[in-house]
Amino acid sequence: MLLSSPDTMVSFKYWDECVDHEDMEAMWNRPAVRKEWTDVGESQGQKVHLSRDPDGQPYLTQTEMRVGNLNNISSIVYRH
């Protein structure tokens, strides 16, 4: 899933550029997201890289989408 449409393509590199601090904390507080992010080398307190598809387009992982829906984060990300 793309974080923006081709018409309004905005190139974000980090989650921290898409959501505010409280939303990042909410994501880190979800065990599934924490595990996914730490498994790929991310650290709390540092900027978290967005996942990229083979073409370099950012996307939300299934875990991020599931948890984002619970925290209403997916709508925040898609606004940007």
N, C-alpha and C positions, 0 to 999 in steps of 0.2 A: 504494500500500500504506500503510495507516495504521500509525502507530507504537504505537498502543494501541487496544484494543477500546472500543466505546462504554460497556461496563460499567465499565471501569477507566480512563476517559478522563483522561489527564494531559496537560496542555498544556505541551509543551516548545517553546521558541522557538529554542534554539541546540543544535547538536550537542554542545557542551561540557557541557550539562546532562544528557546521556544517556550519555556515555562518559567514561572517565578520560583523563588526560593522555597516557598511553602509546598508547592507542588512537587519539587524535587525531593524534599524531605518525605513527603507522603509516598513517593515512589520507592525511595530507599527503605522505608519502613515496611514495605511489603516483602516478605521472605522470598517469594518467587523472583521478583525483580532483583533484589539484592544478590541472590545466588547467580542469576543470569549475568548481571553486570560484573560481579567479582570473578566469575569463571572466565570472562574474557579480558580480565586485567584492569577493570575500572576500580577506582577507589573513592569512597565517600569523602566529600570535601574537595575533590578535584572535578574538573569538567568531565561530563560523560558523553562519549562519542555516540552519535546516531549510527544505527546500522545502515549499511549500504548494500544495494543489490549489485550484481556483476557489472551493470552499466554505470555504477556510481551514484544512483539515485537513492536518497534516504528513504527508509521505510520503518514502520513499527513492527517489532517482533510480535508473535502471538501472545507472549507473556505480557508485553507492554500494552497491547491492545486490551487484553482481558482486565488487567489491573487499572489501566487508564480509564476504561469505561466505569469502573467502580469509583474512581476518583474524579470523574468528569474531565480527565486530562486530554483525551482524544479530541474533544471539541476545542480545547485551548490550542492544541498543536495545529489543528486544521484551520483555525482563525488566522494563523500567521502564514 
